[in-house]
Amino acid sequence: MSNPLPEAALNQLFFDARTHNTWRDQEVSDEQLHRLLDILKMAPTSANCSPARFYFIKSKAAKARLKTYLSGNNAEKTMAAPVCAIIGYDLEFYEHLPRLFPHTNAKSWFAGNDAKIAETAVRNGTLQGAYLIMAARSLGLDCGPMSGFDQAGVDREFFAGTSIRSNFLCNIGYGDHKDVFPRSPRFDFEDVAIIL
């Protein structure tokens, strides 16, 4: 049986963790990105479908390609971040189910059912994007997730000729804590939950 995490770990993952908009000039290594993926891929998706695809935008050339499609001040903060992850989802994820879920013919659950494919890809790809945030925080990295971008433009620029579509973006690095906004209010249990 697993033991509860110590309070320090909960603080790092949730209570003290914040969305960052400004970044310290400190590199995120390729090794850290590999470790990040090694962690997040272990979290659950339905039928282990794992539809998320991650494009880690790190070089100046790749950032220049992305900048055109960013809204408002998202361009400035993304150019300053060490890495911007494009979290996408693959609409042909089910082609990999014979490998990822080999004990049954799960591919047949999806083939030819576009609505089910899209629903499953978006839901589980979004879950995996959230796992990315938690995995990054567990490694001592900060995150700045955002949705202010031209999805169709990003899809043309980075995913042309593929079955991948963009979902959201997440800047990753070492945040500058002096520029963090005050924490916004959160709901109380009674506002959003019922125990039946």
Secondary structure, DSSP 8 states (H G I E B T S, - for coil): ------HHHHIIIIIS--B-SSB-S----HHHHHHHHHHHTTS--GGG---EEEEEE-SHHHHHHHHTTB-TTHHHHHHHSSEEEEEEEETTGGGGHHHHSTTTTGGGGTTT-HHHHHHHHHHHHHHHHHHHHHHHHHTT-EEEEE--B-HHHHHHHHHTTSSEEEEEEEEEE-B-GGG---------HHHH----
